[in-house]
Amino acid sequence: MSEQVTPSFFSTHERYSLIIVGVFAFMLGVHGYTQYFETSKQSATILDSVYHAINLFLMQFAAKEQLPWSLELARWLAPATLSYTLIKTILVLAKDSVHSIQIKKLKKHCVIVGLNKGSFELACSMVKHGIKTVVVDSSEDSEYLGLLNKQKIYFVAANPSDPVVLEKINTKQASYLFASTDSDTTNLEVLHNAACQKRMSIINTVCKINNQSLVRALYNRPLFSVNRPNFNTKIINSYRVTARWLLNEFGPDCLISDIATRSCVNIAIVGDTPLIDSLVQRLAEIGIYGANTTLQITVLAIKKIADEGNELNTLLLNEEKLEYLNIKKVYLKEPSIEEFNEHLCASDLHCSYISMQESDDALMALQSFLDMSVSSPLVVTETENNETFSWLASEFADEKGVYFAKTHTVTNSFRNIFGEEHDLLAQNIHQQYVAEQTAAGFTTKDNSSLVSWDDLPEALKDANRNQADHISTKCRLVTGKANPEPGEMQSALSKENVEILAQTEHLRWMAEKFLSGWRFTEGEKDAVKRLSPSLKPWHQLEESEKQKDRDAILHIPVMLKKMTSKKVVR
């Protein structure tokens, strides 16, 4: 394992330039010495010329008078090339030593493993929050290195799986660790190595996992299901995080004013990125917009995408259990109006989402929708290239009903990756649940979920986050606002509205359970086998179970009041 603070002494441009100049100086030297020996009528071979040309780099000059122009140039160019190389090397070594010492002295800093667009944006966000940041990556060449230097972010080129590396960058005293390489295996190794270290302070660790099926499996493992002293762990899937933010900001309930009165909501999702499947998954989890609303989702994939987590397959298998959901997925050759007309009816669409890797494909898809005279809202997600996305947004700036979501920029931030504010509402929901269950006489022996938020397994934290995210949807359904005043929401909770929202909450809860592998049983609830007797339609539920959902709705004004007092805006 080799470690260095910068990827190499010289940039790619410098390396090629020095090689070219060095070879040119050497060739000039050989040519010049050959001419010199001939002019001075000295007996010498080509090897003598080569030997003396090499010595030029060491400032050893053999000729004295009547120098050919080529030798005159070579005797200055060769030592200048060597001198630049030596001076740059000494300066870089000195800088590396200083940086290494600075890194070892860091405390309460952030360590980011893996250098890519998302991790670079997070590093910049951490710096804006006044948190010193170290980025570790095995690659010795990246387009973001120069940008890291400008932002005063430390960089270590080393194998992130090596536990020695974590020790050298003082991870023991770091406050944040984000494992963000493209390899799930490497990310897990990094977190395992960090967990084995003797902690000097509390560290919040986040592990990026691309395979959603692996995420579900990891929730059952001790590293992610059991909290350790001074070591808090969290798993994120980039596409799931993006889908969550996208629907919180640009969900159908945000875009369709009369969604609560519609018996069916037709949504089109077009794209060639894995985000489209995560978006469908998220819509199925929390996209319940009315007790009697059906979601009709048409997915138009421009090319076949390898579904690493098979999320859409899971949805299709559960579709018959999710009574409100109808999904159709087709593959298109290109995002053209001819292809869209074959599978979509413009007048039936209520909103659409476009997620393309390239801006030109996004433009074609967006223009195809407009050519179809689609009047419903259209949401375009950010591409990998922010500059081309900005250009695309400017082209359609005057089009009404077209929204551009900066998904990459917003989701790769301190608030979304590490920020606790994002979970405050979910924490309040859990605390309310624990208080009610405890008051009813239940203990952790009866219900293992009756623990503090910090001790709650990540899977159950996600369940509370889903319920928290859906509160804004419920508020819109009865008040037309995502963040109404507590009193305004209280006034809107008539007996009829409480019943409607309670049914909606039950549908949302069932969708979440089915999609995480739970099944209906006639017997008692079994959390290990994921069996529940409550996974059945509202009209078949016992009155006590219905009341739990009604209570959850009646507590919404209380939750809003708590959030208002903490001045948190969702």
C-alpha positions as CSV (number, residue, x, y, z in Angstrom):
1,M,0.0,0.0,0.0
2,S,1.3,3.4,-1.0
3,E,-0.1,6.6,0.4
4,Q,0.3,10.1,-0.8
5,V,-1.6,13.3,-0.3
6,T,-1.7,14.1,-4.0
7,P,-2.2,11.5,-6.8
8,S,1.2,12.1,-8.3
9,F,4.0,14.7,-8.4
10,F,2.9,16.0,-11.8
11,S,-0.4,16.4,-13.6
12,T,-1.0,14.5,-16.8
13,H,-0.3,17.6,-18.8
14,E,3.0,18.2,-17.0
15,R,4.1,14.6,-17.4
16,Y,3.5,14.6,-21.1
17,S,5.1,18.0,-21.5
18,L,8.3,17.0,-19.6
19,I,8.6,13.8,-21.6
20,I,8.2,15.7,-24.9
21,V,10.6,18.5,-23.9
22,G,13.1,16.0,-22.5
23,V,13.1,13.8,-25.6
24,F,13.4,16.9,-27.8
25,A,16.4,18.2,-25.8
26,F,18.1,14.8,-26.0
27,M,17.6,14.6,-29.8
28,L,18.9,18.1,-30.2
29,G,21.9,17.2,-28.1
30,V,22.7,14.1,-30.2
31,H,22.3,16.1,-33.4
32,G,24.3,19.0,-32.1
33,Y,27.2,16.9,-30.8
34,T,27.3,14.9,-34.1
35,Q,27.6,18.2,-36.0
36,Y,30.2,19.6,-33.5
37,F,32.4,16.5,-33.8
38,E,32.3,16.7,-37.6
39,T,33.0,20.4,-37.7
40,S,35.9,20.2,-35.2
41,K,37.1,17.0,-37.1
42,Q,37.1,15.0,-33.9
43,S,36.9,11.2,-34.1
44,A,33.7,10.2,-32.4
45,T,30.8,7.7,-32.9
46,I,27.1,8.1,-32.5
47,L,27.4,6.5,-29.1
48,D,29.7,9.3,-28.1
49,S,27.1,11.9,-29.1
50,V,24.4,10.0,-27.2
51,Y,26.7,9.8,-24.1
52,H,27.4,13.6,-24.1
53,A,23.7,14.4,-24.8
54,I,22.7,12.5,-21.7
55,N,25.3,14.4,-19.7
56,L,23.6,17.7,-20.8
57,F,20.9,16.9,-18.3
58,L,23.5,16.7,-15.6
59,M,25.0,20.1,-16.7
60,Q,28.1,18.4,-18.0
61,F,29.0,20.2,-21.2
62,A,31.9,18.9,-23.3
63,A,32.1,21.4,-26.3
64,K,33.7,24.8,-26.1
65,E,33.5,26.8,-29.3
66,Q,31.7,27.1,-32.6
67,L,28.6,25.4,-31.3
68,P,25.8,24.4,-33.7
69,W,22.4,26.0,-32.9
70,S,21.0,22.7,-31.9
71,L,23.6,22.0,-29.3
72,E,23.4,25.6,-28.0
73,L,19.7,25.1,-27.5
74,A,20.0,21.6,-26.0
75,R,22.6,22.6,-23.4
76,W,20.1,25.0,-21.9
77,L,16.9,23.0,-22.4
78,A,18.1,19.7,-21.0
79,P,19.3,21.0,-17.5
80,A,16.2,23.3,-17.3
81,T,14.0,20.2,-17.8
82,L,15.8,18.3,-15.0
83,S,15.8,21.4,-12.7
84,Y,12.1,21.9,-13.1
85,T,11.5,18.2,-12.3
86,L,13.7,18.2,-9.2
87,I,12.3,21.5,-7.8
88,K,8.7,20.4,-8.4
89,T,9.4,17.1,-6.7
90,I,10.9,18.7,-3.7
91,L,8.1,21.2,-3.3
92,V,5.4,18.4,-3.6
93,L,7.2,16.2,-1.1
94,A,7.4,19.2,1.3
95,K,3.7,19.9,0.8
96,D,2.8,16.2,1.2
97,S,4.6,16.1,4.5
98,V,2.8,19.3,5.8
99,H,-0.5,17.9,4.7
100,S,0.2,14.5,6.3
101,I,0.9,16.2,9.6
102,Q,-2.2,18.4,9.3
103,I,-4.4,15.4,8.6
104,K,-3.1,13.5,11.6
105,K,-4.0,16.4,13.8
106,L,-7.6,16.7,12.6
107,K,-10.4,16.2,15.0
108,K,-14.2,16.0,14.5
109,H,-13.5,16.0,10.8
110,C,-15.3,14.2,7.9
111,V,-13.7,11.3,6.0
112,I,-15.2,10.6,2.6
113,V,-14.1,7.3,0.9
114,G,-14.4,7.4,-2.9
115,L,-14.1,10.3,-5.2
116,N,-17.0,10.9,-7.7
117,K,-19.5,13.6,-8.5
118,G,-21.7,12.9,-5.5
119,S,-18.9,12.7,-2.9
120,F,-17.2,15.8,-4.3
121,E,-20.5,17.7,-3.8
122,L,-20.8,16.4,-0.3
123,A,-17.2,17.4,0.5
124,C,-18.0,20.9,-0.7
125,S,-21.1,21.0,1.5
126,M,-19.2,19.8,4.5
127,V,-16.6,22.6,4.0
128,K,-19.5,25.1,3.8
129,H,-20.6,23.9,7.2
130,G,-17.1,24.5,8.6
131,I,-16.2,20.8,8.8
132,K,-12.6,19.9,7.7
133,T,-12.8,17.1,5.1
134,V,-10.5,14.3,3.9
135,V,-11.3,12.4,0.7
136,V,-9.7,9.0,0.1
137,D,-9.6,7.3,-3.3
138,S,-7.4,4.6,-4.9
139,S,-7.4,6.4,-8.3
140,E,-4.4,8.5,-9.1
141,D,-6.2,10.6,-11.7
142,S,-9.6,12.4,-11.3
143,E,-11.2,15.4,-12.8
144,Y,-12.1,16.6,-9.3
145,L,-8.6,16.8,-7.8
146,G,-8.0,20.4,-8.9
147,L,-11.4,21.4,-7.5
148,L,-10.7,19.7,-4.2
149,N,-7.5,21.7,-3.9
150,K,-9.4,25.0,-4.6
151,Q,-11.9,24.1,-1.8
152,K,-9.1,23.3,0.6
153,I,-10.2,19.7,0.9
154,Y,-7.5,17.2,1.7
155,F,-7.0,14.3,-0.6
156,V,-5.3,10.9,0.1
157,A,-4.5,8.6,-2.8
158,A,-4.5,5.1,-1.2
159,N,-6.4,1.8,-1.0
160,P,-9.5,2.7,1.1
161,S,-10.0,-1.0,2.2
162,D,-6.6,-0.9,4.0
163,P,-7.3,-0.3,7.8
164,V,-3.9,1.3,8.1
165,V,-5.1,4.1,5.8
166,L,-8.0,4.9,8.2
167,E,-5.6,5.1,11.0
168,K,-3.3,7.5,9.2
169,I,-6.1,9.9,8.4
170,N,-7.2,9.8,12.1
171,T,-10.6,8.3,11.6
172,K,-10.7,7.5,15.3
173,Q,-11.3,11.1,16.0
174,A,-13.5,11.9,13.0
175,S,-17.2,12.8,13.5
176,Y,-18.4,11.7,10.0
177,L,-17.5,8.9,7.7
178,F,-19.1,8.4,4.3
179,A,-18.2,5.3,2.3
180,S,-19.1,6.2,-1.3
181,T,-17.0,4.2,-3.7
182,D,-18.7,2.4,-6.7
183,S,-18.1,-0.9,-5.0
184,D,-20.6,-2.1,-2.4
185,T,-18.0,-4.6,-1.1
186,T,-15.4,-1.9,-0.6
187,N,-17.9,0.4,1.2
188,L,-18.7,-2.5,3.6
189,E,-15.1,-3.2,4.2
190,V,-14.5,0.5,5.0
191,L,-17.3,0.5,7.6
192,H,-16.2,-2.8,9.1
193,N,-12.6,-1.5,9.5
194,A,-13.9,1.7,11.1
195,A,-16.1,-0.2,13.4
196,C,-13.2,-2.3,14.6
197,Q,-11.2,0.8,15.6
198,K,-11.2,2.0,19.2
199,R,-13.3,5.1,19.0
200,M,-12.1,8.4,20.4
201,S,-15.4,10.2,19.7
202,I,-18.9,9.6,18.3
203,I,-18.8,9.0,14.6
204,N,-21.8,9.1,12.3
205,T,-21.2,6.7,9.4
206,V,-23.1,6.4,6.2
207,C,-22.5,3.5,3.8
208,K,-23.6,3.8,0.2
209,I,-25.0,0.6,-1.2
210,N,-26.1,0.4,-4.9
211,N,-27.9,-3.0,-4.7
212,Q,-31.3,-2.4,-3.0
213,S,-31.7,-6.2,-2.3
214,L,-28.3,-6.0,-0.4
215,V,-29.7,-3.1,1.6
216,R,-32.6,-5.2,2.8
217,A,-30.2,-8.0,3.7
218,L,-27.9,-5.7,5.6
219,Y,-30.7,-4.4,7.8
220,N,-30.7,-7.8,9.5
221,R,-26.9,-7.8,10.3
222,P,-25.5,-6.5,13.6
223,L,-23.4,-3.8,12.1
224,F,-26.6,-2.0,10.8
225,S,-29.3,-3.3,13.1
226,V,-27.5,-2.9,16.5
227,N,-26.1,0.5,17.6
228,R,-22.6,0.5,19.0
229,P,-21.1,2.9,21.5
230,N,-19.7,5.9,19.6
231,F,-20.6,4.4,16.3
232,N,-23.9,5.3,14.5
233,T,-24.4,3.6,11.1
234,K,-26.8,4.3,8.3
235,I,-27.2,2.8,4.8
236,I,-28.2,4.9,1.8
237,N,-28.9,4.1,-1.8
238,S,-28.2,7.1,-4.0
239,Y,-31.2,6.5,-6.2
240,R,-33.5,5.9,-3.3
241,V,-32.3,9.2,-1.6
242,T,-32.9,11.0,-4.9
243,A,-36.4,9.5,-5.4
244,R,-37.3,10.5,-1.8
245,W,-36.3,14.1,-2.2
246,L,-37.8,14.3,-5.7
247,L,-41.3,13.2,-4.5
248,N,-41.1,15.4,-1.4
249,E,-40.5,18.4,-3.6
250,F,-42.1,17.5,-6.9
251,G,-44.5,14.6,-6.0
252,P,-47.9,14.3,-7.7
253,D,-49.6,15.7,-4.7
254,C,-47.4,18.9,-5.1
255,L,-48.3,19.2,-8.8
256,I,-51.9,18.2,-9.1
257,S,-54.2,20.5,-7.2
258,D,-57.3,18.3,-7.1
259,I,-55.6,15.0,-6.6
260,A,-57.7,14.1,-3.6
261,T,-60.8,14.0,-5.7
262,R,-59.4,11.8,-8.5
263,S,-60.3,8.2,-8.7
264,C,-57.2,7.5,-10.8
265,V,-53.8,9.3,-11.2
266,N,-51.9,8.5,-14.4
267,I,-48.1,9.0,-14.2
268,A,-45.5,8.6,-16.9
269,I,-41.9,8.0,-16.1
270,V,-39.4,8.2,-18.9
271,G,-35.6,7.5,-18.7
272,D,-32.5,5.5,-19.1
273,T,-31.2,5.7,-15.5
274,P,-31.7,3.4,-12.5
275,L,-33.5,6.3,-10.9
276,I,-36.7,5.5,-12.8
277,D,-37.1,2.2,-10.9
278,S,-36.4,3.8,-7.6
279,L,-39.0,6.5,-8.4
280,V,-41.6,3.8,-9.1
281,Q,-40.7,2.1,-5.8
282,R,-41.0,5.3,-3.9
283,L,-44.4,6.1,-5.5
284,A,-45.6,2.6,-4.5
285,E,-44.3,3.1,-0.9
286,I,-45.8,6.5,-0.1
287,G,-47.8,7.6,-3.1
288,I,-51.2,7.1,-1.6
289,Y,-53.2,10.2,-2.6
290,G,-56.6,9.2,-1.5
291,A,-58.4,6.3,0.1
292,N,-60.0,5.4,-3.2
293,T,-57.3,6.6,-5.6
294,T,-55.6,4.2,-8.1
295,L,-52.1,4.9,-9.3
296,Q,-51.5,4.0,-13.0
297,I,-47.8,4.2,-13.7
298,T,-46.4,3.8,-17.2
299,V,-42.6,3.4,-17.3
300,L,-41.0,4.1,-20.7
301,A,-37.4,2.9,-20.5
302,I,-35.3,4.1,-23.4
303,K,-32.9,1.2,-23.1
304,K,-32.9,-1.9,-21.0
305,I,-31.4,-1.2,-17.6
306,A,-29.8,-3.8,-15.4
307,D,-32.1,-3.7,-12.3
308,E,-29.4,-4.5,-9.7
309,G,-31.9,-4.6,-6.9
310,N,-34.8,-5.9,-9.1
311,E,-37.0,-3.3,-7.5
312,L,-39.5,-3.2,-10.3
313,N,-39.7,-7.0,-10.3
314,T,-40.6,-6.9,-6.6
315,L,-43.3,-4.4,-7.4
316,L,-44.8,-6.5,-10.1
317,L,-44.9,-9.5,-7.9
318,N,-46.7,-7.5,-5.2
319,E,-48.9,-5.6,-7.6
320,E,-52.0,-7.8,-6.9
321,K,-51.6,-7.2,-3.2
322,L,-51.3,-3.4,-3.7
323,E,-54.9,-2.8,-4.8
324,Y,-54.3,0.8,-5.7
325,L,-51.4,0.2,-8.0
326,N,-51.1,-0.6,-11.7
327,I,-47.7,-0.7,-13.4
328,K,-46.7,-1.1,-17.0
329,K,-43.1,-1.0,-18.2
330,V,-42.1,-1.0,-21.9
331,Y,-38.7,-0.4,-23.6
332,L,-38.4,2.1,-26.4
333,K,-35.7,2.7,-29.0
334,E,-35.6,6.5,-28.4
335,P,-37.7,9.2,-26.7
336,S,-39.7,10.2,-29.8
337,I,-43.3,11.4,-30.2
338,E,-44.0,8.3,-32.3
339,E,-43.0,6.0,-29.5
340,F,-44.8,8.0,-26.9
341,N,-48.0,8.1,-28.9
342,E,-48.0,4.4,-29.1
343,H,-48.0,3.9,-25.3
344,L,-49.4,7.1,-23.8
345,C,-52.5,9.2,-24.1
346,A,-51.7,12.8,-23.6
347,S,-55.1,13.8,-22.4
348,D,-55.0,11.0,-19.7
349,L,-51.7,12.0,-18.1
350,H,-51.7,13.9,-14.8
351,C,-47.9,14.3,-14.4
352,S,-44.7,12.9,-15.9
353,Y,-41.0,12.5,-14.9
354,I,-38.0,12.4,-17.2
355,S,-34.6,11.0,-16.0
356,M,-32.0,10.8,-18.7
357,Q,-28.2,10.5,-18.5
358,E,-27.6,12.9,-21.3
359,S,-29.2,16.3,-21.7
360,D,-29.9,15.8,-25.5
361,D,-32.0,12.7,-24.7
362,A,-33.8,14.7,-22.0
363,L,-34.5,17.4,-24.5
364,M,-35.9,15.0,-27.1
365,A,-38.2,13.4,-24.4
366,L,-39.4,16.8,-23.2
367,Q,-40.0,18.1,-26.7
368,S,-41.9,14.9,-27.6
369,F,-44.2,15.5,-24.6
370,L,-44.8,19.1,-25.7
371,D,-45.4,18.0,-29.3
372,M,-48.1,15.7,-28.0
373,S,-49.8,18.8,-26.4
374,V,-49.4,17.4,-22.9
375,S,-50.7,20.0,-20.6
376,S,-50.0,18.2,-17.3
377,P,-46.8,19.0,-15.3
378,L,-43.5,17.7,-16.5
379,V,-40.5,17.2,-14.1
380,V,-36.9,16.8,-15.5
381,T,-34.2,15.5,-13.2
382,E,-30.7,16.8,-13.2
383,T,-28.1,15.2,-15.4
384,E,-24.6,14.3,-14.4
385,N,-23.3,17.4,-16.1
386,N,-24.6,20.5,-14.3
387,E,-23.6,22.8,-17.1
388,T,-25.6,21.0,-19.8
389,F,-28.5,20.7,-17.4
390,S,-28.5,24.5,-16.9
391,W,-28.5,24.9,-20.7
392,L,-31.5,22.6,-21.0
393,A,-33.4,24.4,-18.3
394,S,-32.8,27.8,-20.0
395,E,-34.2,26.4,-23.3
396,F,-37.5,25.6,-21.7
397,A,-37.6,28.4,-19.1
398,D,-40.7,29.9,-20.7
399,E,-42.7,26.7,-20.8
400,K,-45.4,26.6,-18.2
401,G,-45.7,23.4,-16.2
402,V,-42.1,22.3,-16.8
403,Y,-40.0,21.9,-13.7
404,F,-36.3,21.2,-13.5
405,A,-35.1,19.3,-10.3
406,K,-31.5,19.7,-9.2
407,T,-31.4,16.2,-7.8
408,H,-27.6,15.7,-7.7
409,T,-26.8,19.1,-6.2
410,V,-29.4,18.9,-3.5
411,T,-29.3,15.3,-2.3
412,N,-25.5,15.2,-2.0
413,S,-25.4,17.6,0.8
414,F,-24.6,17.6,4.5
415,R,-28.3,18.0,5.4
416,N,-29.4,15.0,3.3
417,I,-26.5,12.7,4.1
418,F,-25.8,13.5,7.8
419,G,-28.2,16.2,8.9
420,E,-30.4,15.2,11.8
421,E,-33.0,17.8,11.0
422,H,-34.2,15.7,8.1
423,D,-35.3,13.0,10.7
424,L,-36.8,15.2,13.4
425,L,-40.4,14.5,12.3
426,A,-39.7,10.8,12.1
427,Q,-38.2,10.9,15.6
428,N,-41.2,12.7,17.0
429,I,-43.5,10.0,15.4
430,H,-41.5,7.3,17.0
431,Q,-41.4,9.0,20.4
432,Q,-45.2,9.4,20.3
433,Y,-45.6,5.7,19.5
434,V,-43.3,4.7,22.3
435,A,-45.2,6.9,24.8
436,E,-48.6,5.5,23.8
437,Q,-47.4,1.9,23.9
438,T,-45.7,2.4,27.2
439,A,-48.8,4.1,28.7
440,A,-50.8,1.0,27.5
441,G,-48.6,-1.2,29.6
442,F,-46.4,-2.7,26.9
443,T,-42.6,-3.1,27.4
444,T,-39.7,-4.1,25.2
445,K,-40.5,-7.7,26.0
446,D,-43.8,-7.3,24.3
447,N,-42.5,-5.0,21.5
448,S,-38.8,-4.7,20.7
449,S,-39.5,-1.3,19.0
450,L,-40.1,0.5,22.3
451,V,-36.6,1.8,22.4
452,S,-35.0,5.3,21.9
453,W,-34.5,6.5,18.3
454,D,-30.7,6.0,18.5
455,D,-31.3,2.3,19.5
456,L,-33.9,1.7,16.8
457,P,-32.8,-0.5,13.9
458,E,-32.3,1.3,10.6
459,A,-35.2,-0.6,8.9
460,L,-37.6,0.8,11.5
461,K,-36.1,4.3,11.2
462,D,-36.9,4.1,7.5
463,A,-40.5,3.1,8.3
464,N,-40.8,6.2,10.5
465,R,-39.2,8.4,7.8
466,N,-41.8,7.1,5.3
467,Q,-44.7,8.0,7.6
468,A,-43.1,11.4,8.2
469,D,-42.7,12.1,4.5
470,H,-46.4,11.2,3.9
471,I,-47.6,13.7,6.5
472,S,-47.1,16.6,4.0
473,T,-49.2,14.6,1.5
474,K,-52.0,14.1,4.0
475,C,-51.9,17.8,4.9
476,R,-52.2,18.8,1.2
477,L,-55.2,16.4,0.8
478,V,-57.3,18.3,3.4
479,T,-55.8,21.8,3.5
480,G,-54.1,22.2,0.2
481,K,-50.8,23.0,1.9
482,A,-47.8,20.9,2.7
483,N,-46.9,22.9,5.8
484,P,-50.2,24.2,7.3
485,E,-50.3,25.9,10.7
486,P,-51.1,23.3,13.4
487,G,-54.5,25.0,14.1
488,E,-55.3,25.0,10.4
489,M,-54.7,21.2,10.2
490,Q,-56.7,20.7,13.4
491,S,-59.7,22.5,11.9
492,A,-59.5,20.4,8.8
493,L,-59.6,17.1,10.7
494,S,-63.3,16.5,10.6
495,K,-64.6,13.0,11.4
496,E,-65.0,12.3,7.7
497,N,-61.5,13.5,6.9
498,V,-59.9,11.6,9.8
499,E,-61.5,8.4,8.4
500,I,-60.3,9.1,4.9
501,L,-56.7,9.8,6.0
502,A,-56.7,6.8,8.3
503,Q,-57.6,4.6,5.4
504,T,-54.9,6.3,3.3
505,E,-52.4,5.7,6.1
506,H,-53.3,2.0,6.3
507,L,-52.8,1.6,2.5
508,R,-49.4,3.3,2.8
509,W,-48.4,1.1,5.7
510,M,-49.5,-2.1,3.8
511,A,-47.5,-1.0,0.7
512,E,-44.4,-0.5,2.8
513,K,-44.8,-3.9,4.5
514,F,-45.5,-5.8,1.3
515,L,-42.5,-4.2,-0.4
516,S,-40.2,-5.1,2.4
517,G,-41.2,-8.8,2.4
518,W,-44.0,-9.0,4.9
519,R,-46.9,-11.3,4.4
520,F,-50.4,-11.8,5.8
521,T,-51.1,-14.4,8.5
522,E,-54.2,-15.6,10.3
523,G,-52.0,-16.0,13.4
524,E,-50.1,-13.6,15.6
525,K,-47.5,-11.1,14.3
526,D,-44.1,-12.5,13.8
527,A,-41.4,-9.8,13.2
528,V,-38.7,-12.4,12.4
529,K,-40.7,-14.2,9.8
530,R,-42.3,-10.9,8.7
531,L,-45.9,-12.0,9.2
532,S,-48.8,-9.7,10.3
533,P,-52.5,-10.3,10.7
534,S,-53.1,-6.6,9.8
535,L,-52.1,-6.9,6.2
536,K,-55.7,-6.9,4.9
537,P,-58.1,-4.3,3.5
538,W,-59.5,-1.6,5.8
539,H,-63.0,-3.0,5.9
540,Q,-61.6,-6.3,7.3
541,L,-59.6,-4.7,10.0
542,E,-60.5,-5.0,13.7
543,E,-61.7,-1.8,15.2
544,S,-58.7,-1.6,17.5
545,E,-56.4,-1.6,14.5
546,K,-58.4,1.0,12.7
547,Q,-58.1,3.2,15.8
548,K,-54.3,3.1,15.6
549,D,-54.5,4.7,12.2
550,R,-57.0,7.2,13.3
551,D,-54.8,8.2,16.3
552,A,-51.8,8.6,13.9
553,I,-53.9,11.2,12.0
554,L,-55.2,13.0,15.1
555,H,-51.6,13.4,16.2
556,I,-50.5,15.3,13.1
557,P,-51.3,18.8,14.5
558,V,-49.3,17.9,17.6
559,M,-46.4,16.9,15.3
560,L,-46.7,20.1,13.3
561,K,-46.6,22.1,16.5
562,K,-43.5,20.4,17.7
563,M,-41.8,21.0,14.3
564,T,-42.9,24.7,14.3
565,S,-41.4,25.2,17.8
566,K,-38.1,23.8,16.5
567,K,-38.3,26.1,13.5
568,V,-37.8,23.2,11.1
569,V,-39.3,23.6,7.6
570,R,-39.8,20.4,5.7
